Amino acid sequence: MAGQGTPATALLTKRGVRHSTHPYRVSPDAPNYGALVAAALGVPPEQVFKSLVAEVDGALTVAVVPVTGELDLKALAAAVGGKRAAMAERAVAERATGYVRGGISPLGQRKRLPTVVDASALDQPSVYVSAGRRGLQLQLAPADLLALTDAVTARIATA
């Protein structure tokens, strides 16, 4: 763990949640980034999730979706009782979460935001999410991810 501490890993350690960290090397600008991360980790891509920040009726919301799919903005809005959703501007997302694009973790964010995790996470024995830094993923149980983020689950990803 030396040199790998982030607010996300600190939160997991503080709460005593079982997890592991997995470094990888993939350019954040690479096409098919999520699939490349899964390949670098040697895990099925449906276990690797990306954290996206959207605005639902003007309120920032985190969507955690498999890297194999895209975020369905209408489904996200419906999941939190909103009408309209749009992707947040990069600077807004980075300021609110305290993380940079390509390293936004659903855990340990500067400002705790409402979170929706795609229901497919519940089908996995464990999930991988950003540890809060490019090049580092966290592996944890889906139930722990939901508990630590107070997330709701919904089908918010398209294939």
C-alpha positions in Angstrom: 0.0 0.0 0.0 3.0 2.4 0.4 2.6 5.2 -2.1 -0.9 4.1 -3.1 -2.9 6.1 -0.5 -5.8 8.1 -1.8 -9.0 9.4 0.0 -10.8 6.2 -1.4 -8.2 3.8 0.1 -8.1 5.7 3.3 -11.9 5.5 3.7 -11.8 1.7 3.1 -9.0 1.2 5.6 -10.7 3.4 8.2 -14.0 1.5 7.8 -12.2 -1.9 7.9 -13.6 -2.9 4.5 -11.9 -5.8 2.7 -10.4 -4.5 -0.6 -7.3 -4.8 -2.7 -5.5 -2.3 -5.0 -4.4 -3.1 -8.5 -2.0 -0.9 -10.4 -2.1 -0.8 -14.2 -0.6 1.1 -17.1 -3.0 2.4 -19.7 -3.1 5.9 -21.3 -6.2 7.7 -20.1 -6.6 9.0 -23.7 -6.6 5.5 -25.2 -9.7 4.5 -27.2 -11.5 1.7 -25.4 -9.9 2.7 -22.1 -12.1 0.6 -19.9 -11.5 -2.6 -21.9 -7.8 -2.0 -21.9 -7.8 -1.5 -18.1 -9.7 -4.8 -17.7 -7.2 -6.6 -20.0 -4.3 -5.0 -18.0 -5.8 -6.3 -14.8 -6.6 -9.7 -16.3 -10.3 -9.6 -15.3 -13.6 -9.8 -17.2 -14.5 -6.3 -18.4 -18.0 -6.6 -16.9 -16.3 -6.5 -13.4 -14.7 -3.1 -14.1 -16.8 0.0 -13.5 -16.2 3.7 -14.4 -17.4 6.6 -12.3 -19.1 9.4 -14.3 -20.4 12.7 -12.9 -23.6 14.0 -14.3 -26.0 16.8 -13.5 -29.6 15.7 -12.8 -31.9 18.7 -12.7 -28.9 20.8 -11.9 -27.6 18.6 -9.0 -24.4 16.6 -9.4 -24.8 12.8 -9.3 -22.3 10.0 -9.7 -23.1 7.2 -12.0 -21.1 3.9 -11.7 -21.4 1.9 -14.9 -19.6 -1.1 -16.4 -16.7 0.0 -18.8 -18.4 -2.3 -21.4 -21.4 0.1 -21.7 -22.5 3.7 -21.9 -24.4 5.7 -19.4 -28.1 6.1 -20.2 -28.8 9.6 -19.0 -32.6 9.2 -19.0 -32.3 6.1 -16.8 -30.0 7.9 -14.4 -32.4 10.8 -14.1 -35.3 8.4 -13.4 -33.2 6.5 -10.8 -32.9 9.7 -8.7 -36.4 11.0 -9.4 -35.2 13.7 -11.8 -36.3 14.8 -15.2 -33.1 15.7 -17.2 -29.6 14.6 -17.0 -26.4 15.7 -18.8 -22.8 15.0 -18.3 -21.1 17.4 -16.0 -18.3 19.6 -17.3 -14.9 18.0 -16.6 -13.7 20.9 -14.3 -17.0 20.8 -12.3 -16.6 17.0 -11.8 -13.0 17.3 -10.8 -13.7 20.1 -8.3 -16.6 18.4 -6.7 -14.9 15.0 -6.3 -11.4 16.1 -5.7 -10.2 13.6 -8.3 -9.0 14.0 -11.9 -10.7 12.6 -15.0 -9.6 9.0 -15.5 -9.1 8.7 -11.7 -12.5 9.6 -10.3 -13.5 7.2 -7.6 -17.0 6.7 -6.3 -15.4 6.6 -2.8 -13.7 9.3 -0.7 -15.0 12.2 -2.7 -14.4 15.7 -1.5 -18.1 16.4 -1.6 -20.4 13.3 -1.0 -22.6 13.1 -4.1 -25.8 11.0 -4.7 -24.6 7.8 -6.4 -26.3 5.3 -8.6 -24.6 2.0 -9.3 -25.6 0.0 -12.4 -27.6 -3.0 -11.2 -25.2 -5.4 -13.1 -22.7 -4.8 -10.3 -24.8 -7.1 -8.1 -24.2 -10.0 -10.5 -20.4 -9.8 -9.8 -18.5 -11.5 -7.0 -16.4 -8.3 -6.8 -16.1 -5.1 -8.7 -13.2 -2.9 -9.7 -13.5 0.9 -9.5 -11.0 3.7 -9.6 -9.0 4.0 -6.4 -8.9 7.8 -7.0 -5.8 8.0 -9.1 -5.1 7.1 -12.7 -3.4 3.8 -12.9 -4.9 2.3 -9.7 -8.0 0.3 -9.3 -9.8 -1.0 -6.1 -11.4 -4.4 -5.9 -14.2 -4.8 -3.4 -17.5 -6.5 -2.9 -20.5 -4.8 -4.6 -22.4 -4.7 -1.3 -19.5 -2.7 0.3 -19.5 -0.2 -2.6 -23.2 0.3 -2.2 -23.0 0.7 1.6 -20.0 3.2 1.5 -21.6 5.4 -1.2 -25.2 5.1 0.1 -25.9 4.3 -3.6 -29.1 3.1 -5.2 -29.0 0.5 -7.9 -30.8 0.8 -11.3 -30.2 -0.3 -14.9 -28.4 2.9 -16.0 -26.0 1.4 -18.6 -26.6 0.6 -22.2 -24.7 -2.3 -23.8 
